[in-house]
Amino acid sequence: MIEIEALRMALAKEQNAVRIYQGLLAQHPSLKELFSFLVTEEQKHVLMIEKKIGELSRY
């Protein structure tokens, strides 16, 4: 269970990063390419962590 708890903490951090970058994207349209890239990368991390939590939850 410790692994799942650690992954849930990581998931919360990644989700927060997505929100931060989305906010920065809205505030700084001139940096759209950079912040769009960062949002996409963080969303990938969210999906990977969610998948791993799902795998570990089956046991």
PyMOL Python script that loads the backbone (N, CA, C, O; Angstrom):
from pymol import cmd

cmd.read_pdbstr("""\
ATOM      1  N   MET A   1       0.800  -1.205   0.000  1.00  0.00           N
ATOM      2  CA  MET A   1       0.000   0.000   0.000  1.00  0.00           C
ATOM      3  C   MET A   1       0.845   1.273   0.000  1.00  0.00           C
ATOM      4  O   MET A   1       0.382   2.324  -0.445  1.00  0.00           O
ATOM      5  N   ILE A   2       2.051   1.188   0.484  1.00  0.00           N
ATOM      6  CA  ILE A   2       2.916   2.368   0.514  1.00  0.00           C
ATOM      7  C   ILE A   2       3.168   2.886  -0.900  1.00  0.00           C
ATOM      8  O   ILE A   2       3.237   4.096  -1.119  1.00  0.00           O
ATOM      9  N   GLU A   3       3.305   1.967  -1.863  1.00  0.00           N
ATOM     10  CA  GLU A   3       3.545   2.379  -3.244  1.00  0.00           C
ATOM     11  C   GLU A   3       2.383   3.204  -3.779  1.00  0.00           C
ATOM     12  O   GLU A   3       2.584   4.223  -4.440  1.00  0.00           O
ATOM     13  N   ILE A   4       1.168   2.757  -3.488  1.00  0.00           N
ATOM     14  CA  ILE A   4      -0.010   3.472  -3.975  1.00  0.00           C
ATOM     15  C   ILE A   4      -0.099   4.847  -3.317  1.00  0.00           C
ATOM     16  O   ILE A   4      -0.449   5.826  -3.976  1.00  0.00           O
ATOM     17  N   GLU A   5       0.207   4.927  -2.052  1.00  0.00           N
ATOM     18  CA  GLU A   5       0.176   6.218  -1.363  1.00  0.00           C
ATOM     19  C   GLU A   5       1.180   7.184  -1.978  1.00  0.00           C
ATOM     20  O   GLU A   5       0.875   8.359  -2.183  1.00  0.00           O
ATOM     21  N   ALA A   6       2.372   6.687  -2.270  1.00  0.00           N
ATOM     22  CA  ALA A   6       3.395   7.529  -2.898  1.00  0.00           C
ATOM     23  C   ALA A   6       2.946   7.973  -4.283  1.00  0.00           C
ATOM     24  O   ALA A   6       3.156   9.122  -4.670  1.00  0.00           O
ATOM     25  N   LEU A   7       2.332   7.070  -5.023  1.00  0.00           N
ATOM     26  CA  LEU A   7       1.840   7.420  -6.354  1.00  0.00           C
ATOM     27  C   LEU A   7       0.713   8.440  -6.280  1.00  0.00           C
ATOM     28  O   LEU A   7       0.619   9.324  -7.132  1.00  0.00           O
ATOM     29  N   ARG A   8      -0.138   8.327  -5.275  1.00  0.00           N
ATOM     30  CA  ARG A   8      -1.218   9.306  -5.120  1.00  0.00           C
ATOM     31  C   ARG A   8      -0.655  10.692  -4.807  1.00  0.00           C
ATOM     32  O   ARG A   8      -1.171  11.704  -5.281  1.00  0.00           O
ATOM     33  N   MET A   9       0.398  10.725  -4.012  1.00  0.00           N
ATOM     34  CA  MET A   9       1.046  12.011  -3.735  1.00  0.00           C
ATOM     35  C   MET A   9       1.644  12.585  -5.011  1.00  0.00           C
ATOM     36  O   MET A   9       1.502  13.775  -5.292  1.00  0.00           O
ATOM     37  N   ALA A  10       2.315  11.733  -5.781  1.00  0.00           N
ATOM     38  CA  ALA A  10       2.906  12.171  -7.046  1.00  0.00           C
ATOM     39  C   ALA A  10       1.821  12.641  -8.007  1.00  0.00           C
ATOM     40  O   ALA A  10       2.000  13.634  -8.712  1.00  0.00           O
ATOM     41  N   LEU A  11       0.701  11.931  -8.036  1.00  0.00           N
ATOM     42  CA  LEU A  11      -0.410  12.300  -8.904  1.00  0.00           C
ATOM     43  C   LEU A  11      -0.928  13.693  -8.567  1.00  0.00           C
ATOM     44  O   LEU A  11      -1.186  14.500  -9.461  1.00  0.00           O
ATOM     45  N   ALA A  12      -1.076  13.968  -7.292  1.00  0.00           N
ATOM     46  CA  ALA A  12      -1.550  15.292  -6.870  1.00  0.00           C
ATOM     47  C   ALA A  12      -0.574  16.380  -7.317  1.00  0.00           C
ATOM     48  O   ALA A  12      -0.994  17.452  -7.750  1.00  0.00           O
ATOM     49  N   LYS A  13       0.723  16.107  -7.212  1.00  0.00           N
ATOM     50  CA  LYS A  13       1.735  17.085  -7.649  1.00  0.00           C
ATOM     51  C   LYS A  13       1.642  17.325  -9.150  1.00  0.00           C
ATOM     52  O   LYS A  13       1.713  18.467  -9.603  1.00  0.00           O
ATOM     53  N   GLU A  14       1.485  16.265  -9.915  1.00  0.00           N
ATOM     54  CA  GLU A  14       1.392  16.391 -11.374  1.00  0.00           C
ATOM     55  C   GLU A  14       0.126  17.153 -11.771  1.00  0.00           C
ATOM     56  O   GLU A  14       0.161  17.999 -12.664  1.00  0.00           O
ATOM     57  N   GLN A  15      -0.987  16.850 -11.107  1.00  0.00           N
ATOM     58  CA  GLN A  15      -2.235  17.548 -11.409  1.00  0.00           C
ATOM     59  C   GLN A  15      -2.110  19.034 -11.078  1.00  0.00           C
ATOM     60  O   GLN A  15      -2.628  19.884 -11.803  1.00  0.00           O
ATOM     61  N   ASN A  16      -1.427  19.339  -9.994  1.00  0.00           N
ATOM     62  CA  ASN A  16      -1.199  20.739  -9.633  1.00  0.00           C
ATOM     63  C   ASN A  16      -0.325  21.429 -10.684  1.00  0.00           C
ATOM     64  O   ASN A  16      -0.572  22.579 -11.044  1.00  0.00           O
ATOM     65  N   ALA A  17       0.686  20.726 -11.166  1.00  0.00           N
ATOM     66  CA  ALA A  17       1.563  21.290 -12.192  1.00  0.00           C
ATOM     67  C   ALA A  17       0.764  21.617 -13.462  1.00  0.00           C
ATOM     68  O   ALA A  17       0.991  22.647 -14.096  1.00  0.00           O
ATOM     69  N   VAL A  18      -0.161  20.743 -13.820  1.00  0.00           N
ATOM     70  CA  VAL A  18      -1.013  20.998 -14.984  1.00  0.00           C
ATOM     71  C   VAL A  18      -1.781  22.307 -14.782  1.00  0.00           C
ATOM     72  O   VAL A  18      -1.827  23.154 -15.675  1.00  0.00           O
ATOM     73  N   ARG A  19      -2.381  22.461 -13.599  1.00  0.00           N
ATOM     74  CA  ARG A  19      -3.148  23.687 -13.316  1.00  0.00           C
ATOM     75  C   ARG A  19      -2.249  24.928 -13.367  1.00  0.00           C
ATOM     76  O   ARG A  19      -2.641  25.961 -13.908  1.00  0.00           O
ATOM     77  N   ILE A  20      -1.064  24.820 -12.810  1.00  0.00           N
ATOM     78  CA  ILE A  20      -0.136  25.963 -12.814  1.00  0.00           C
ATOM     79  C   ILE A  20       0.223  26.349 -14.243  1.00  0.00           C
ATOM     80  O   ILE A  20       0.152  27.523 -14.607  1.00  0.00           O
ATOM     81  N   TYR A  21       0.604  25.376 -15.045  1.00  0.00           N
ATOM     82  CA  TYR A  21       0.998  25.679 -16.421  1.00  0.00           C
ATOM     83  C   TYR A  21      -0.173  26.186 -17.243  1.00  0.00           C
ATOM     84  O   TYR A  21       0.006  27.035 -18.116  1.00  0.00           O
ATOM     85  N   GLN A  22      -1.375  25.674 -16.975  1.00  0.00           N
ATOM     86  CA  GLN A  22      -2.551  26.186 -17.689  1.00  0.00           C
ATOM     87  C   GLN A  22      -2.795  27.645 -17.316  1.00  0.00           C
ATOM     88  O   GLN A  22      -3.145  28.458 -18.171  1.00  0.00           O
ATOM     89  N   GLY A  23      -2.611  27.971 -16.053  1.00  0.00           N
ATOM     90  CA  GLY A  23      -2.762  29.358 -15.618  1.00  0.00           C
ATOM     91  C   GLY A  23      -1.731  30.263 -16.255  1.00  0.00           C
ATOM     92  O   GLY A  23      -2.048  31.366 -16.702  1.00  0.00           O
ATOM     93  N   LEU A  24      -0.489  29.791 -16.296  1.00  0.00           N
ATOM     94  CA  LEU A  24       0.573  30.581 -16.929  1.00  0.00           C
ATOM     95  C   LEU A  24       0.318  30.749 -18.421  1.00  0.00           C
ATOM     96  O   LEU A  24       0.607  31.798 -18.997  1.00  0.00           O
ATOM     97  N   LEU A  25      -0.223  29.712 -19.037  1.00  0.00           N
ATOM     98  CA  LEU A  25      -0.571  29.782 -20.455  1.00  0.00           C
ATOM     99  C   LEU A  25      -1.602  30.882 -20.691  1.00  0.00           C
ATOM    100  O   LEU A  25      -1.494  31.648 -21.648  1.00  0.00           O
ATOM    101  N   ALA A  26      -2.588  30.955 -19.822  1.00  0.00           N
ATOM    102  CA  ALA A  26      -3.623  31.981 -19.963  1.00  0.00           C
ATOM    103  C   ALA A  26      -3.057  33.386 -19.716  1.00  0.00           C
ATOM    104  O   ALA A  26      -3.490  34.354 -20.342  1.00  0.00           O
ATOM    105  N   GLN A  27      -2.095  33.488 -18.808  1.00  0.00           N
ATOM    106  CA  GLN A  27      -1.526  34.796 -18.460  1.00  0.00           C
ATOM    107  C   GLN A  27      -0.476  35.283 -19.455  1.00  0.00           C
ATOM    108  O   GLN A  27      -0.254  36.486 -19.595  1.00  0.00           O
ATOM    109  N   HIS A  28       0.165  34.344 -20.141  1.00  0.00           N
ATOM    110  CA  HIS A  28       1.282  34.701 -21.026  1.00  0.00           C
ATOM    111  C   HIS A  28       1.102  34.061 -22.406  1.00  0.00           C
ATOM    112  O   HIS A  28       1.807  33.111 -22.747  1.00  0.00           O
ATOM    113  N   PRO A  29       0.174  34.574 -23.185  1.00  0.00           N
ATOM    114  CA  PRO A  29      -0.082  33.977 -24.503  1.00  0.00           C
ATOM    115  C   PRO A  29       1.142  33.994 -25.421  1.00  0.00           C
ATOM    116  O   PRO A  29       1.229  33.190 -26.350  1.00  0.00           O
ATOM    117  N   SER A  30       2.075  34.894 -25.169  1.00  0.00           N
ATOM    118  CA  SER A  30       3.264  34.938 -26.024  1.00  0.00           C
ATOM    119  C   SER A  30       4.150  33.707 -25.802  1.00  0.00           C
ATOM    120  O   SER A  30       5.015  33.414 -26.627  1.00  0.00           O
ATOM    121  N   LEU A  31       3.941  32.991 -24.701  1.00  0.00           N
ATOM    122  CA  LEU A  31       4.701  31.779 -24.404  1.00  0.00           C
ATOM    123  C   LEU A  31       3.838  30.526 -24.585  1.00  0.00           C
ATOM    124  O   LEU A  31       4.064  29.499 -23.945  1.00  0.00           O
ATOM    125  N   LYS A  32       2.852  30.636 -25.467  1.00  0.00           N
ATOM    126  CA  LYS A  32       1.898  29.556 -25.678  1.00  0.00           C
ATOM    127  C   LYS A  32       2.574  28.232 -26.002  1.00  0.00           C
ATOM    128  O   LYS A  32       2.211  27.200 -25.437  1.00  0.00           O
ATOM    129  N   GLU A  33       3.536  28.245 -26.888  1.00  0.00           N
ATOM    130  CA  GLU A  33       4.183  27.003 -27.305  1.00  0.00           C
ATOM    131  C   GLU A  33       4.840  26.296 -26.111  1.00  0.00           C
ATOM    132  O   GLU A  33       4.685  25.086 -25.941  1.00  0.00           O
ATOM    133  N   LEU A  34       5.560  27.042 -25.301  1.00  0.00           N
ATOM    134  CA  LEU A  34       6.241  26.472 -24.136  1.00  0.00           C
ATOM    135  C   LEU A  34       5.247  25.902 -23.134  1.00  0.00           C
ATOM    136  O   LEU A  34       5.367  24.744 -22.733  1.00  0.00           O
ATOM    137  N   PHE A  35       4.258  26.707 -22.723  1.00  0.00           N
ATOM    138  CA  PHE A  35       3.339  26.246 -21.697  1.00  0.00           C
ATOM    139  C   PHE A  35       2.406  25.156 -22.208  1.00  0.00           C
ATOM    140  O   PHE A  35       2.002  24.288 -21.434  1.00  0.00           O
ATOM    141  N   SER A  36       2.060  25.179 -23.468  1.00  0.00           N
ATOM    142  CA  SER A  36       1.265  24.094 -24.044  1.00  0.00           C
ATOM    143  C   SER A  36       2.041  22.786 -23.993  1.00  0.00           C
ATOM    144  O   SER A  36       1.487  21.739 -23.660  1.00  0.00           O
ATOM    145  N   PHE A  37       3.319  22.853 -24.324  1.00  0.00           N
ATOM    146  CA  PHE A  37       4.178  21.670 -24.253  1.00  0.00           C
ATOM    147  C   PHE A  37       4.234  21.140 -22.820  1.00  0.00           C
ATOM    148  O   PHE A  37       4.104  19.937 -22.593  1.00  0.00           O
ATOM    149  N   LEU A  38       4.427  22.035 -21.861  1.00  0.00           N
ATOM    150  CA  LEU A  38       4.542  21.616 -20.466  1.00  0.00           C
ATOM    151  C   LEU A  38       3.231  21.018 -19.953  1.00  0.00           C
ATOM    152  O   LEU A  38       3.247  20.031 -19.217  1.00  0.00           O
ATOM    153  N   VAL A  39       2.110  21.604 -20.333  1.00  0.00           N
ATOM    154  CA  VAL A  39       0.809  21.036 -19.948  1.00  0.00           C
ATOM    155  C   VAL A  39       0.679  19.620 -20.496  1.00  0.00           C
ATOM    156  O   VAL A  39       0.270  18.709 -19.777  1.00  0.00           O
ATOM    157  N   THR A  40       1.021  19.436 -21.747  1.00  0.00           N
ATOM    158  CA  THR A  40       0.916  18.124 -22.382  1.00  0.00           C
ATOM    159  C   THR A  40       1.811  17.106 -21.685  1.00  0.00           C
ATOM    160  O   THR A  40       1.394  15.972 -21.446  1.00  0.00           O
ATOM    161  N   GLU A  41       3.027  17.500 -21.360  1.00  0.00           N
ATOM    162  CA  GLU A  41       3.946  16.587 -20.676  1.00  0.00           C
ATOM    163  C   GLU A  41       3.417  16.192 -19.303  1.00  0.00           C
ATOM    164  O   GLU A  41       3.471  15.020 -18.932  1.00  0.00           O
ATOM    165  N   GLU A  42       2.910  17.153 -18.554  1.00  0.00           N
ATOM    166  CA  GLU A  42       2.375  16.857 -17.223  1.00  0.00           C
ATOM    167  C   GLU A  42       1.137  15.971 -17.329  1.00  0.00           C
ATOM    168  O   GLU A  42       0.931  15.096 -16.488  1.00  0.00           O
ATOM    169  N   GLN A  43       0.321  16.185 -18.342  1.00  0.00           N
ATOM    170  CA  GLN A  43      -0.857  15.335 -18.539  1.00  0.00           C
ATOM    171  C   GLN A  43      -0.450  13.895 -18.842  1.00  0.00           C
ATOM    172  O   GLN A  43      -1.121  12.955 -18.417  1.00  0.00           O
ATOM    173  N   LYS A  44       0.639  13.725 -19.570  1.00  0.00           N
ATOM    174  CA  LYS A  44       1.163  12.375 -19.819  1.00  0.00           C
ATOM    175  C   LYS A  44       1.575  11.717 -18.510  1.00  0.00           C
ATOM    176  O   LYS A  44       1.319  10.533 -18.288  1.00  0.00           O
ATOM    177  N   HIS A  45       2.212  12.494 -17.653  1.00  0.00           N
ATOM    178  CA  HIS A  45       2.635  11.961 -16.355  1.00  0.00           C
ATOM    179  C   HIS A  45       1.425  11.545 -15.524  1.00  0.00           C
ATOM    180  O   HIS A  45       1.436  10.500 -14.874  1.00  0.00           O
ATOM    181  N   VAL A  46       0.383  12.374 -15.552  1.00  0.00           N
ATOM    182  CA  VAL A  46      -0.848  12.056 -14.827  1.00  0.00           C
ATOM    183  C   VAL A  46      -1.394  10.711 -15.303  1.00  0.00           C
ATOM    184  O   VAL A  46      -1.745   9.855 -14.490  1.00  0.00           O
ATOM    185  N   LEU A  47      -1.464  10.529 -16.614  1.00  0.00           N
ATOM    186  CA  LEU A  47      -1.996   9.282 -17.168  1.00  0.00           C
ATOM    187  C   LEU A  47      -1.135   8.080 -16.775  1.00  0.00           C
ATOM    188  O   LEU A  47      -1.669   7.020 -16.450  1.00  0.00           O
ATOM    189  N   MET A  48       0.172   8.233 -16.800  1.00  0.00           N
ATOM    190  CA  MET A  48       1.062   7.127 -16.426  1.00  0.00           C
ATOM    191  C   MET A  48       0.867   6.743 -14.960  1.00  0.00           C
ATOM    192  O   MET A  48       0.812   5.560 -14.622  1.00  0.00           O
ATOM    193  N   ILE A  49       0.765   7.732 -14.110  1.00  0.00           N
ATOM    194  CA  ILE A  49       0.599   7.463 -12.683  1.00  0.00           C
ATOM    195  C   ILE A  49      -0.766   6.842 -12.416  1.00  0.00           C
ATOM    196  O   ILE A  49      -0.874   5.898 -11.633  1.00  0.00           O
ATOM    197  N   GLU A  50      -1.804   7.358 -13.056  1.00  0.00           N
ATOM    198  CA  GLU A  50      -3.137   6.776 -12.890  1.00  0.00           C
ATOM    199  C   GLU A  50      -3.150   5.313 -13.336  1.00  0.00           C
ATOM    200  O   GLU A  50      -3.771   4.468 -12.692  1.00  0.00           O
ATOM    201  N   LYS A  51      -2.476   5.026 -14.418  1.00  0.00           N
ATOM    202  CA  LYS A  51      -2.401   3.651 -14.919  1.00  0.00           C
ATOM    203  C   LYS A  51      -1.713   2.750 -13.895  1.00  0.00           C
ATOM    204  O   LYS A  51      -2.186   1.648 -13.616  1.00  0.00           O
ATOM    205  N   LYS A  52      -0.608   3.214 -13.341  1.00  0.00           N
ATOM    206  CA  LYS A  52       0.138   2.420 -12.378  1.00  0.00           C
ATOM    207  C   LYS A  52      -0.676   2.209 -11.104  1.00  0.00           C
ATOM    208  O   LYS A  52      -0.661   1.116 -10.537  1.00  0.00           O
ATOM    209  N   ILE A  53      -1.386   3.242 -10.647  1.00  0.00           N
ATOM    210  CA  ILE A  53      -2.251   3.089  -9.477  1.00  0.00           C
ATOM    211  C   ILE A  53      -3.316   2.034  -9.758  1.00  0.00           C
ATOM    212  O   ILE A  53      -3.606   1.196  -8.904  1.00  0.00           O
ATOM    213  N   GLY A  54      -3.889   2.075 -10.937  1.00  0.00           N
ATOM    214  CA  GLY A  54      -4.889   1.084 -11.323  1.00  0.00           C
ATOM    215  C   GLY A  54      -4.335  -0.326 -11.316  1.00  0.00           C
ATOM    216  O   GLY A  54      -4.996  -1.257 -10.857  1.00  0.00           O
ATOM    217  N   GLU A  55      -3.117  -0.488 -11.828  1.00  0.00           N
ATOM    218  CA  GLU A  55      -2.479  -1.800 -11.843  1.00  0.00           C
ATOM    219  C   GLU A  55      -2.235  -2.315 -10.436  1.00  0.00           C
ATOM    220  O   GLU A  55      -2.504  -3.479 -10.139  1.00  0.00           O
ATOM    221  N   LEU A  56      -1.729  -1.456  -9.577  1.00  0.00           N
ATOM    222  CA  LEU A  56      -1.428  -1.872  -8.202  1.00  0.00           C
ATOM    223  C   LEU A  56      -2.684  -2.103  -7.380  1.00  0.00           C
ATOM    224  O   LEU A  56      -2.670  -2.880  -6.425  1.00  0.00           O
ATOM    225  N   SER A  57      -3.762  -1.437  -7.743  1.00  0.00           N
ATOM    226  CA  SER A  57      -5.019  -1.570  -6.994  1.00  0.00           C
ATOM    227  C   SER A  57      -5.710  -2.919  -7.253  1.00  0.00           C
ATOM    228  O   SER A  57      -6.568  -3.342  -6.478  1.00  0.00           O
ATOM    229  N   ARG A  58      -5.337  -3.568  -8.316  1.00  0.00           N
ATOM    230  CA  ARG A  58      -5.951  -4.857  -8.651  1.00  0.00           C
ATOM    231  C   ARG A  58      -5.503  -5.983  -7.741  1.00  0.00           C
ATOM    232  O   ARG A  58      -6.156  -7.025  -7.671  1.00  0.00           O
ATOM    233  N   TYR A  59      -4.399  -5.785  -7.046  1.00  0.00           N
ATOM    234  CA  TYR A  59      -3.828  -6.856  -6.220  1.00  0.00           C
ATOM    235  C   TYR A  59      -4.304  -6.802  -4.807  1.00  0.00           C
ATOM    236  O   TYR A  59      -3.912  -7.636  -3.991  1.00  0.00           O
TER     237      TYR A  59
END
""", "prot")
cmd.dss("prot")
cmd.show_as("cartoon", "prot")
cmd.util.cbc("prot")
cmd.orient("prot")
